[in-house]
């Protein structure tokens, strides 16, 4: 009887761990982004992660130039931004490589429904049907959605779901946290 109880507990544990919230986040493409807001107080990223102003999103990409990481930020209705990470603390996570999802871009913002969101900057439906990873999403509908120029699907940024075009999978989502000092987006 004791062995049967142990087997049942093990099976229940395995079943519960395979269908938890972890399935909500993309692990197919490596993603790690760390941004210290106290060093860059005028960055458009700060506006996007403000819980008091939901609905603002920015697209972020990275590039290493002469051992300095450049954070490129694009948003709907805001000027493009090139922020250089100049301290060792900021550059350290990127010395072994840049990993921002499928093709070096993520979209970050505070959802209208009350949560910090981070999505891959590439169309998930086109990624799934191709060996290429170059299907960038562009701003649509006053910055509240993004659109793929290849398949024509639009995605609502507050929900991550297809809002127009053929039905399909939702945006690839990454974990995002902000503690008032550092924004971290990761698998």
N, C-alpha and C positions, 0 to 999 in steps of 0.2 A: 504494500500500500504506500509506503514511504517513497519507493522508487517511482511509482506511478505519479505521485504528487510532484516530485522533482521534474519528471518529464513534462507534465502539464504546465508547470510554472515556466520551464524553459521554452516551450512552444509558444505560450502566451507572450513572453518577453520578446521573442524573435518576431512574432506577428506585429506587436505594437511598435517595435523599433523600425520595422520596414514601412510603416504607413504613417509616420509622424510628420510634423511640419518640415522636416529636412528636405522632403521631396519638393517643397515649394521653391527651393533655391537651386540655381544652375551650378553644376559641378563639371560640366563638359569642357568649359573653357576656364583656364586659370584667371582669377581676378584678385588683385590686391591694390588698394589705393589708400594712402594715409596722407592727410592734409591737416596741418596745424593752423587753425584759424587765428590764433593770437598773433602769429607772425605776419598774417596777410589780412588785415582788418577791413580792407576795401574790396576784397575779392567778391565777385558775383556768386561764388559758391555759398557765401554766408547768407545771402538773400534767399537762395534756393532751399537751404536747410532750416529756415526760420519757421517754427511751428505756428507762429502768430500770423504768418502770411502764406498759407498753403496755396498750391497751384502754380508755383514758380519752379521751373526745372531748368537745368543746365546740362550741356553735353561736355564731357571732359575727355581729353586725350593727353598722352605723355610722350615726351621725346627727350633723350639724353644728348646733350651737346657739351663737349669739353668737360665731362664729369659733373655737369650740373643738370638736374632734372627740370625740364620746362613743363608746366601744367598749362595746357591750352583749354580755355573755357569759352563756350559758345552758348548763347541763349537767345530766346525769341525777344526781340526788341531791346536787347542790351548790346553794348559794344564787345567785340571779341577781346579776349584777355590772354596775355602770355605772362604767367607768374613763374619766376625762377626760384627754385628751392635752393637756398644758398648755405644753409647750415648742415653740418654733418648729420645731425639728428634727423633732418628732413630728407636728406639724400640717401641715408643708409638703406632703407627698404628697397631702393631701386638699383643698388650697385650690382646685383646679380641678374638683373633683367627687369623689363617692364611687362606687367601682366594685367591688362585691362580687358578681359573678356575675349571675344572671338577675333576682334581686329582693332584693338587699342582704342576703344571708346566705350564710355558708360554714360548713362543719363541719370542724374541725381536730383531729387526734389522732395518736397513735402506734399503728400497727397491731400486732396480736398477732403478725404475721409479720415484724416488724422494720423498718418504714419509716414515716417521717413522711408523713401523708396529709392532703389538703385536698380537700373535695368541695363542690359547690354545695349550698345548703340547700333547693333545690326539687326536686320529683320530675321526673326526666329524661323519663320516659315520658309524663307529663301535659303537660310543656312541649312535647314533640315533636308532640302531637296537638291543640294549642290555640294560639290567638294570645295567650292570657293568660300571665302569668309568675308567677301567685300560687298555687302548689301547695306550701306549706311542709311540710317533713318534721318529724315529732315523734318524741320518744324512745320506744323500745320495747325490751323484753327487757333490762332492767337497764343500759341505755345502750350495749349492744353493737350495736344496730341502730336504724334509723329507719323510720317508716311514713308513707305518704301516705294522708290521710283520703279523698281523692277516688277513687283506683283500688284502694286496699287493699294495694298492694305493700309488702313489707318489704325493706330493704336491709341487708346485713351490712356494718358499718363497717370491718372489718379487710380485706375484699376489695372492697367497693364493688358487689358483685353482688346480684341479686334473691335473697332467701332464702326468701320465701313470697309467694303470690299468682301472678297470671299472669306468664308469662315476659316478659322485656323487656330493654331496655338497662340497663347498669350506671350507677351514679352518675356525674355529670359531675365530672371530676377536674381539679384545678389543680396547678401546680408548688408545692412547699413546701420551704423550706430554713430551717434554724436554725443559727446559728454560735456560739451561747452568749450572744449579745448581742441579736440581732434575728431575729424570725420574719418571713419574707417569703413571701407567697402571691401568685402571679401567673399570667398566661397564659404 
